[in-house]
Amino acid sequence: YMSGFGNEHVSEDPRCPGALPEGQNNPQVCPYGLYAEQLSGSAFTCPRPTNKRSWLYRILPSVCHKPFKPLEEGHLTHNWDEVDPDPNQLRWKPFEIPKAPQKKLDFVSGLHTLCGAGEPRGRNGIAVHIFVCNVSMLNRCLYNSDGDFLIVPQQGKLLITTEFGKMLVEPNEICVIQQGMRFSVEVFGETRGYILEVYGAHFELPDLGPIGANGLANPRDFLVPVAWYEDRQVPGGYTVISKYQGKLFAAQQDFSPFNVVAWHGNYTPYKYHLEKFMVINSVAFDHADPSIFTVLTAKSTRPGVALADFVIFPPRWGVANNTFRPPYYHRNCMSEFMGLIKGHYEAKEEGFQPGGASLHSMMTPHGPDADCFEKASKAKLEPERVAEGTMAFMFESSLSLAVTKWGLQTSNRLDKNYYKCWEPLKSHFNPKCK
């Protein structure tokens, strides 16, 4: 891998030294008889800090394929009106992974949309997907014309082949496959995870403000694959799948799309290990807002308001004095979707399980369950490790998220007793005791 977030990277497969043209992007004849192809991740006229593009030097250009035809999209959707809105606190048990002999699912056929808002044609919105799969993608790849995929594996590792090279992504790591990048996913057994899809914006590192120049997710810890190509003919047909305007389409070609011998640019896939996150926290009193745990953000057009944030709750020290240390009770103007990669979430040690999820919608109250409140209110306050051996995360959005029919009904994973975790809360009010 090469390191650095948003860097100008240069890479060529060592089997073909000198494959990158010198001093220009598009020579009349490229080295080794390659084709030059630009992949644009922003408008040509974007300001330089936000201008994203890479040049790929490939054996055949991407245009060499048969016409696209509609492909059954299964449980992938951007129809947010399938069922009536539900403002309740929602929690899902771990999503089930089918056994391969009974039902074979690869990464694409195993995509299930859980919730979202907005519309890909208008280039403004997000979707949250669950993926469950048990076989690898064979002679087929996917690219997303609608937006970026932030992929969070929870069970099983992913070997992701992209046009830029290969990435191995394991639980407690994330990867981002940006708009238009072709990729194929190899798995090694029953595999599950979460995806945050963003239409109309790319992920970036959050501004640090008074924190200073360092902290949170450091740019050097993001890894980009190195060039790797295969010159492989596929007489039986290679399937290229496009996610376009929320639908899936498939085109056939007779060669591997991973035929990029060299590339350069700042528009790439990348991965990041969540253990690299430098946690910021209170060292005096009170509970800091969860925005201090933001790894990546996709900004909206409103300053300071995210289309989507990716937030984690990693192991850390809790030392605040005279403070209720778990998350506070809250009603939020943002939507909060949470998932659990491993361990137990501190505010709800029972019920919220790895591979499951919760959604606390806009202005719906939420917070610690009754057991957590009672224990934290009576605990002796001394330095303690918080969330040791766990990793929870949150997709937070300024959009009001609608849940799909699959999420509410078909998946059969909705925990209908979730609300009961707050029922034991009782009044401690005593007007004579200050």
Buried (B, 14 or more C-beta within 10 A) or exposed (E): EBBBBBBEBEBBBEEBEEBBBEEEBEEEEBBBEBBBBEBBBBEEEEEEEBBBBBBBBBBBEBEEBEEBEEBEBBBBBBEBEBBEEBEBBBBBBBBEBBEEEEEEBBBBBBBBBBBBBBBBEEEBBBBBBBBBBBBBBEEBBBBBBBBBBBBBBBBBBBBBBBBBBBBBBEBBBBBBBBBBBBBBBBBEEBBBBBBBBBBBBBBBBBEEEEEEEEEBBBEEBBBBBBBBBEEBEBEEEBBBBBBBEBBBBBBBBBBBBBBBBBBBBBBBBBBBBBEBBEBBBBEEEEBEEBEBBBBBBBBBEEEEEBBBBBBBBBBBEBBBEEBBBBBBEEEBEBBBBBBBBBBBBBBBBEBBBBBBBBBBBBEBEBBBBBEBBBEBEEEEBEEEEBBEEBBBBBBBBBBBBBBBBBBBEEBEBBBEEBEEBBEEBEEEEEEEEE
